[in-house]
């Protein structure tokens, strides 16, 4: 590898595997624009990587390729570090699909710099405000409840509370992938969220995670509708609306599902709220016949007219 000429990404991050689900993830915050484009790497069924300090992005694809071929995380990282002329200013962490970790903090990383590992995870930081950041991250992750995304964000919150980046904060990112690759690659990337520029990137990342969960619930509701399970669909739609504080998008499609499956009276209050918030949804409702969301027949047209008449 060449010796990087990039400025250091004064960064704290975590790579981890969820022992319950096998999910793999990486999360990071930095005082650097769009940190997620350089630091975070993950592949379903393979592993997750954070590459930071005087960042060398090629650790990401090269490390994933080695782990994809069955090389353990620590061995894959050691192989790349050995060939890197800039190893003394690098900070890199790997976790593989078996939960094995490898981490390297170069001797010339800007203080405070260090790392800590535990069962299925590694936390690492450089250019920190205090020497307590790494310990706080490890403790935050181990004490946290919830899924992998929640626990990794808890680690980042703990790092920030312990002093964080000496220059402040600007961007953050979170990636979670499945621990086993499926035949549906679009479903194997659970979360891929980035805050590129914000005075408070961690709160914004949490907001995006909440939205991502809400849209996942909406998708689950749609799948339940396709199976004719309206009880499950409405539960998912309701959960999505609750997570977003009654977002009009969530309310609207919940109302459409109700109306299209014979629950018109239950749909009207929801349509009413949506139409009051933004009347453009009224015109969209008139356009639901063509894709068959509401049947393009006399019954379907009568249904739309009833909705528009009673909900406006």
C-alpha positions in Angstrom: 0.0 0.0 0.0 1.1 3.6 -0.6 1.6 6.0 2.3 -1.6 8.0 2.4 -1.4 11.8 1.9 -4.9 12.4 3.4 -5.3 14.3 6.5 -6.1 12.2 9.6 -9.7 11.3 10.2 -9.8 12.1 13.9 -12.4 9.5 14.6 -14.0 7.0 17.0 -15.6 3.9 15.7 -16.8 0.4 16.5 -17.0 -2.9 14.5 -19.1 -5.6 16.0 -21.1 -8.9 15.5 -24.4 -9.5 17.2 -24.1 -13.0 18.8 -27.9 -13.4 18.7 -28.5 -12.7 15.1 -25.1 -12.9 13.5 -25.5 -9.4 12.1 -22.3 -7.5 11.4 -21.9 -3.7 11.8 -19.7 -0.7 11.9 -20.5 2.8 13.2 -18.4 5.9 13.4 -18.4 9.6 14.3 -15.7 12.2 13.3 -14.9 15.8 12.8 -14.6 15.2 9.1 -17.1 15.7 6.2 -18.9 12.5 5.1 -16.9 10.2 7.2 -19.0 7.2 6.2 -17.7 7.3 2.6 -14.2 6.5 3.8 -14.3 4.7 7.1 -17.2 2.2 7.0 -17.1 -1.1 5.1 -19.3 -4.2 5.4 -20.4 -7.2 3.4 -23.2 -9.6 4.3 -21.8 -13.0 5.5 -18.2 -11.7 5.4 -17.4 -8.9 7.9 -17.2 -5.3 8.8 -14.2 -2.9 8.7 -13.4 0.6 10.0 -10.3 2.3 8.5 -9.3 5.6 10.0 -6.6 7.9 11.3 -4.5 8.7 8.2 -7.1 6.7 6.3 -6.2 4.2 3.6 -9.6 3.3 2.1 -8.2 0.2 0.4 -8.2 -1.7 3.7 -12.0 -1.9 3.2 -12.3 -3.8 -0.1 -9.0 -5.7 0.3 -9.9 -6.8 3.9 -13.4 -7.9 2.8 -11.9 -9.9 0.0 -9.6 -11.7 2.3 -12.3 -12.5 4.8 -14.6 -13.6 2.0 -11.9 -16.2 1.2 -12.0 -17.5 4.7 -9.1 -15.6 6.2 -9.8 -14.8 9.9 -10.2 -11.1 10.8 -6.9 -10.7 12.7 -4.9 -12.6 10.0 -6.4 -10.6 7.2 -5.6 -7.3 8.9 -2.1 -8.4 9.8 -1.5 -9.3 6.1 -2.5 -5.8 5.0 -0.7 -4.0 7.7 2.5 -5.8 6.9 2.4 -4.5 3.3 1.5 -0.9 4.3 4.3 1.7 4.4 2.1 4.0 6.3 1.1 1.5 9.0 2.4 3.7 11.9 -0.3 6.3 11.2 -3.2 3.9 10.5 -6.0 2.8 12.7 -8.0 -0.1 11.4 -10.4 -2.7 12.9 -11.9 -5.9 11.4 -14.7 -8.2 12.6 -15.5 -11.4 10.6 -18.7 -13.4 10.3 -17.5 -15.7 13.1 -17.1 -12.8 15.5 -13.3 -12.8 15.4 -11.7 -9.4 15.6 -8.5 -7.8 14.6 -7.4 -4.2 15.3 -4.3 -2.1 14.7 -3.5 1.3 16.1 -0.2 2.7 14.6 2.4 4.0 17.0 2.2 7.5 15.3 -1.6 8.0 15.5 -2.4 11.3 17.1 -3.1 11.2 20.8 -5.2 10.3 22.5 -5.4 7.1 20.4 -6.1 3.5 21.3 -8.4 0.5 21.0 -10.1 -2.2 23.0 -11.6 -5.5 22.1 -14.3 -7.7 23.6 -16.4 -10.6 22.6 -17.2 -10.0 19.0 -16.3 -6.3 18.9 -13.5 -3.8 18.7 -13.7 -0.1 19.6 -11.0 2.4 18.4 -10.3 6.1 18.6 -7.7 8.7 17.7 -7.2 12.4 18.3 -9.6 12.2 21.2 -10.2 14.9 23.9 -9.4 12.5 26.8 -7.8 9.1 27.3 -11.1 7.8 28.6 -12.9 7.5 25.3 -12.0 4.0 24.3 -12.9 2.6 27.8 -16.2 4.5 27.7 -17.0 3.1 24.3 -16.4 -0.5 25.4 -18.5 0.0 28.5 -21.3 1.6 26.6 -21.5 -1.2 24.1 -21.4 -4.0 26.7 -24.0 -2.3 28.9 -26.4 -1.4 26.1 -29.7 -3.2 25.3 -31.4 -3.6 22.0 -30.2 -4.8 18.6 -26.7 -4.3 17.1 -27.5 -0.8 15.7 -28.8 0.4 19.2 -25.7 -1.0 20.9 -23.2 0.5 18.5 -24.9 3.9 18.8 -24.7 3.6 22.6 -20.9 3.1 22.2 -20.7 6.2 20.1 -22.8 8.2 22.6 -20.5 7.0 25.4 -17.4 8.1 23.4 -18.9 11.6 22.9 -19.8 11.9 26.5 -16.3 11.0 27.6 -14.7 13.8 25.5 -15.0 12.6 21.9 -13.0 14.1 19.1 -10.8 16.9 20.4 -12.0 19.2 17.5 -15.7 18.4 17.9 -18.0 16.5 15.6 -19.3 16.8 12.1 -20.4 13.5 10.6 -21.4 10.0 11.5 -22.4 6.7 9.8 -23.9 3.4 10.7 -23.9 0.2 8.6 -25.5 -3.2 9.6 -25.5 -6.2 7.3 -26.7 -9.8 7.7 -24.3 -12.3 9.0 -25.3 -14.9 6.4 -25.6 -13.9 2.8 -29.0 -14.7 1.2 -30.3 -14.9 -2.4 -31.9 -11.5 -1.8 -29.0 -9.1 -1.5 -31.3 -6.1 -1.2 -32.5 -7.5 2.1 -29.0 -8.3 3.4 -28.1 -4.7 4.1 -30.2 -3.9 7.2 -29.1 -0.3 7.7 -26.9 2.0 5.7 -27.2 5.5 7.2 -25.0 8.6 6.9 -25.0 12.1 8.3 -22.4 13.9 6.2 -22.5 17.4 7.8 -24.2 18.3 11.1 -23.4 20.1 14.3 -25.0 17.2 16.1 -24.4 14.1 14.0 -25.2 11.4 16.6 -28.7 12.7 17.4 -29.4 13.1 13.6 -28.1 9.5 13.1 -30.5 8.3 15.7 -33.4 10.1 13.9 -32.5 8.5 10.7 -32.3 5.1 12.3 -35.8 5.6 13.7 -37.0 6.5 10.2 -35.3 3.5 8.8 -37.1 1.3 11.3 -40.4 2.9 10.5 -40.0 2.3 6.8 -39.0 -1.3 7.5 -42.3 -1.7 9.4 -44.2 -0.2 6.5 -42.6 -2.7 4.2 -43.5 -5.5 6.6 -47.1 -4.1 6.6 -47.2 -4.2 2.8 -46.0 -7.8 2.8 -48.7 -8.7 5.3 -51.3 -7.1 3.0 -50.1 -9.2 0.1 -50.7 -12.3 2.3 -54.2 -11.1 3.3 -53.2 -10.7 6.9 -54.7 -7.3 7.7 -54.3 -7.6 11.4 -50.5 -7.9 11.0 -50.5 -5.2 8.4 -52.3 -2.7 10.5 -50.0 -3.5 13.5 -47.0 -2.8 11.4 -48.4 0.4 9.8 -49.4 1.6 13.3 -45.9 0.9 14.6 -44.5 2.9 11.7 -46.7 5.8 12.4 -45.9 5.8 16.1 -42.2 5.8 15.4 -42.5 8.9 13.2 -45.0 10.8 15.3 -47.8 10.4 12.7 -45.9 11.0 9.5 -48.3 11.7 6.7 -46.7 9.1 4.4 -47.2 6.4 7.0 -50.8 7.4 7.8 -51.7 7.6 4.1 -50.7 4.1 3.1 -52.2 2.7 6.3 -55.5 4.4 5.3 -55.2 3.1 1.7 -54.7 -0.4 2.9 -57.7 -0.2 5.2 -59.9 1.3 2.5 -58.8 -1.2 -0.2 -59.7 -4.1 2.2 -63.1 -3.1 3.2 -62.3 -1.0 6.2 -63.5 2.3 4.8 -64.9 3.8 7.9 -61.7 3.1 9.8 -59.7 4.7 7.0 -61.6 8.0 6.8 -60.1 9.7 10.0 -56.6 8.8 8.7 -57.3 10.2 5.2 -58.8 13.3 6.9 -55.5 14.0 8.8 -53.4 13.5 5.7 -55.5 15.7 3.5 -55.6 18.4 6.1 -51.8 18.3 6.3 -51.2 18.5 2.6 -54.0 18.5 0.0 -51.8 17.1 -2.7 -52.5 13.7 -1.3 -56.1 14.2 -2.6 -54.9 14.2 -6.2 -52.7 11.1 -5.5 -55.7 9.2 -4.2 -57.4 9.8 -7.6 -54.4 8.1 -9.3 -54.5 4.8 -7.4 -56.6 3.0 -10.0 -54.0 2.6 -12.7 -51.6 0.4 -10.7 -54.5 -1.5 -9.2 -54.0 -0.3 -5.6 -57.7 0.5 -5.7 -59.6 -1.4 -8.5 -60.1 0.4 -11.8 -63.8 -0.4 -12.0 -67.1 1.0 -10.9 -66.7 -0.2 -7.3 -63.1 1.2 -7.0 -64.1 4.6 -8.5 -67.0 4.8 -6.1 -64.7 4.0 -3.2 -62.3 6.8 -4.1 -65.2 9.2 -4.4 -66.5 8.2 -1.0 -63.0 8.8 0.5 -62.7 12.2 -1.1 -66.2 13.2 -0.1 -66.0 12.1 3.5 -62.3 12.9 4.3 -61.9 16.4 2.8 
